[in-house]
Amino acid sequence: MDGSAPLGGAYDPGSFRDPASRVFHSRDNVYRALSAEGLAGWHALRASPRFDEWVSSGRLVGTEEIVEDGLTMLRHDRIPFWSYPYEWSFSMLRDAALLHLDLLEEALQTGLTLKDATSFNVQFVGASPIFIDVGSFTEYEAGEPWLGYSQFCRQFLYPLLIRAHADVAFQPLLRGSLDGIPAKTAREFLHAQRTLKRGVLTDVVLQARAERTMRASERNVRSELSAAGFNAEVILGNVRRLRKTIRKTTWAPGASPWSDYATCEHVATQRGIKEDFVRAIAGARRRDLVWDLGANDAHFSVAIAGDCDTIVAVDGDEETIDHVYRQLRQDGPANVLPLVMNLADPSPGLGWRGLERGPLEARGAPDLVLMLALVHHLVIGSNLPLASLIEWLASLGAEVVFEWVPLEDEMSRRLMVNKRRTEVHADYTEDHLRRNLDGRFAIVDERALEGRRLFHLRPKP
């Protein structure tokens, strides 16, 4: 499947690892081109008694076989917004891991298996994980080992164990290597827990030794396991053991500087006014995609969820986002996707040629951006130039709800407690803000708010 994609489309730059199954986009639809081997795997999946159940329950992406221009291909339901494991909170990665294990166990019970175990095969629709790679399913061959075990450990298990037992954030580690965390690295993080915590000895320490042994030899481990009588029951036993380990692996985040932000006095007095302002803008017309940047507890995302198709609630504090995710899983709304991301150091393009995993802006243009109580953190806290921030907002081509927080504000003063005024960009003034907005945005509305100011901005053509 080299060359141009069918139907005049374009292959997804993140879909090339599996030669039997390539995703491409054409006419606003998502398709999958299959080799003969890939088509056989699809037919085995479609014939499975589990297929319709998986799709109807929302655990597997909706898929249909079509024939166009004489070619047989698959058409998938579109995922509203793509996210990656290095942007998920602990509970999100944990739920994605359990989904993968559940599908693998049920597949094995019907004569199927999964060819790999990458965490990138899972996406989130709102706060619900969904498996997207139907090309990963194939018929199980007797004696075949679970080839995805090591990959599952690197991309699911080790990040969870490191967060739970060493209290080290896994997101920078996963962002640093799309292949995941090697067993040797996980062992170093978990050295003190190697004999005390479930899964550490078996899946980390022993796996690190095995990896070292395999690197030093030319043995065909796959053939050796097959010859030794490896079978589906052995894989099922391993899957069930891992599920128990992951279910018992928990992380109880303590209070972060931002987890109780909603209890601050200025939030309590201003939140209602802000909400009325935001609701009026969001309710004027329905939006396809809204970004809530610096979302904290996602209060405003939830407030306007009924006025849009999808909201991406972004915040750099994992403790807060993990709480938001668990609340959304329990109570909804179903169209809010919470993500962990430092906007001063956002997810870049990663992988081959920097195109496999796209930056935030490459995954869908927002219609509306909320930037409430955030500007001072970016300009004062992270030393971003105000002009550059406004230029970036303008590049999105979206309407913006923007909250201006002056230097005199209590929260700004807290951020400056260890800074001199000369160490903050000189353009951080309301006068400079208005100059930067002029020519890029029209100010549709603005409202004073106890020293702060709310703006409704519309991009100029």
ZISUL-V960331 format. One record per run of one state. SS is the DSSP state (a for helix, b for strand, c for the rest). FROM is the first residue (numbers start at 1). TO is the last residue. If there is no record, write none. Layout:
ss:SS from:FROM to:TO
ss:SS from:FROM to:TO
//
This chain:
ss:c from:1 to:5
ss:a from:6 to:8
ss:c from:9 to:9
ss:b from:10 to:11
ss:c from:12 to:20
ss:b from:21 to:26
ss:c from:27 to:28
ss:b from:29 to:34
ss:c from:35 to:35
ss:a from:36 to:47
ss:c from:48 to:50
ss:a from:51 to:56
ss:c from:57 to:59
ss:b from:60 to:60
ss:c from:61 to:62
ss:b from:63 to:68
ss:c from:69 to:70
ss:b from:71 to:76
ss:c from:77 to:84
ss:a from:85 to:87
ss:c from:88 to:89
ss:a from:90 to:108
ss:c from:109 to:111
ss:b from:112 to:114
ss:c from:115 to:118
ss:a from:119 to:121
ss:b from:122 to:125
ss:c from:126 to:127
ss:b from:128 to:131
ss:c from:132 to:133
ss:a from:134 to:136
ss:b from:137 to:139
ss:c from:140 to:148
ss:a from:149 to:166
ss:c from:167 to:170
ss:a from:171 to:176
ss:c from:177 to:182
ss:a from:183 to:189
ss:c from:190 to:190
ss:a from:191 to:193
ss:c from:194 to:199
ss:a from:200 to:215
ss:c from:216 to:220
ss:a from:221 to:227
ss:c from:228 to:231
ss:a from:232 to:248
ss:c from:249 to:260
ss:a from:261 to:263
ss:c from:264 to:264
ss:a from:265 to:282
ss:c from:283 to:286
ss:b from:287 to:293
ss:c from:294 to:298
ss:a from:299 to:303
ss:c from:304 to:304
ss:a from:305 to:307
ss:b from:308 to:315
ss:c from:316 to:317
ss:a from:318 to:331
ss:c from:332 to:335
ss:b from:336 to:340
ss:c from:341 to:342
ss:a from:343 to:345
ss:c from:346 to:349
ss:b from:350 to:350
ss:c from:351 to:351
ss:a from:352 to:354
ss:c from:355 to:356
ss:b from:357 to:357
ss:c from:358 to:359
ss:a from:360 to:363
ss:c from:364 to:367
ss:b from:368 to:371
ss:c from:372 to:374
ss:a from:375 to:381
ss:c from:382 to:385
ss:a from:386 to:395
ss:c from:396 to:398
ss:b from:399 to:404
ss:c from:405 to:409
ss:a from:410 to:415
ss:c from:416 to:420
ss:a from:421 to:423
ss:c from:424 to:429
ss:a from:430 to:437
ss:c from:438 to:440
ss:b from:441 to:449
ss:c from:450 to:451
ss:b from:452 to:459
ss:c from:460 to:461
//
